[in-house]
Amino acid sequence: MRIKEFQQLIADKYKQRDSLRGTPKTFMWFVEEIGELATALADEKTTQKEKEEEFADILAWLCTLANINDVDIEKACEKYTKGDVKGFK
């Protein structure tokens, strides 16, 4: 599945509800998911499946944020795929 397809899947399922919530509150959900991933990565008892679930949650919430802000993530990533990034940030 391409990023664009996943982003559209998330839009189809959640965009209407997420748009009503708005960017600030949606961003807080995204940050909460990042915290859950941080906890999972720090805990040696976390299974691979649990880590994968947390990564998937972050990607889904990132797509939600992009959707409600009219950002095409795949297009935005072209700066990396076309070699437009110079050096390290």
C-alpha positions in Angstrom: 0.0 0.0 0.0 1.3 3.4 -0.9 1.3 6.3 1.6 -1.3 8.1 -0.5 -3.6 5.0 -0.3 -3.3 4.7 3.5 -3.9 8.4 3.9 -7.1 8.2 1.8 -8.2 5.1 3.9 -7.8 7.2 7.1 -9.6 10.1 5.5 -12.5 8.0 4.3 -12.9 6.5 7.8 -12.1 9.5 10.1 -11.9 12.9 8.3 -15.4 14.1 9.0 -15.1 13.4 12.8 -11.5 14.6 13.0 -12.2 17.8 11.2 -14.8 18.7 13.8 -12.3 18.0 16.6 -9.8 20.4 14.9 -6.1 20.5 14.6 -5.1 21.5 18.2 -7.0 18.6 19.8 -6.1 16.2 17.1 -2.4 17.1 17.6 -2.7 16.3 21.3 -4.0 12.8 20.4 -1.0 12.5 18.1 1.4 13.5 20.9 -0.3 11.0 23.2 0.4 8.3 20.7 4.1 9.4 20.5 4.2 9.0 24.2 2.8 5.5 24.0 5.5 4.6 21.4 8.2 6.1 23.6 7.0 4.0 26.5 6.9 0.8 24.4 10.4 1.4 23.1 11.8 2.0 26.5 10.2 -1.1 28.0 12.3 -4.3 27.3 9.2 -6.4 27.8 7.3 -4.8 24.9 6.7 -7.3 22.1 7.4 -6.7 18.5 3.7 -6.8 17.8 3.0 -4.1 20.4 5.8 -1.9 18.9 4.3 -2.3 15.4 0.8 -1.3 16.8 2.2 1.9 18.2 4.0 2.8 15.0 0.8 2.2 13.1 -1.1 4.4 15.5 1.3 7.2 15.0 1.1 6.9 11.2 -2.7 6.9 11.3 -2.8 10.0 13.5 -0.2 11.7 11.3 -2.4 11.0 8.3 -5.4 12.5 10.2 -3.4 15.7 10.9 -2.4 15.9 7.3 -5.9 15.3 6.1 -7.5 18.0 8.2 -4.8 20.4 7.1 -5.0 19.5 3.4 -1.5 18.1 3.2 -0.7 15.2 0.9 2.0 13.3 2.9 3.3 11.4 -0.2 3.8 14.7 -2.1 5.3 16.3 1.0 7.9 13.5 1.2 9.1 14.2 -2.3 11.7 16.5 -0.8 13.4 13.3 0.3 12.7 11.1 -2.7 13.8 13.8 -5.2 17.0 14.5 -3.3 16.1 18.0 -2.2 17.4 17.5 1.3 21.0 18.6 1.8 23.0 17.7 4.9 21.5 16.9 8.2 19.0 18.7 10.4 
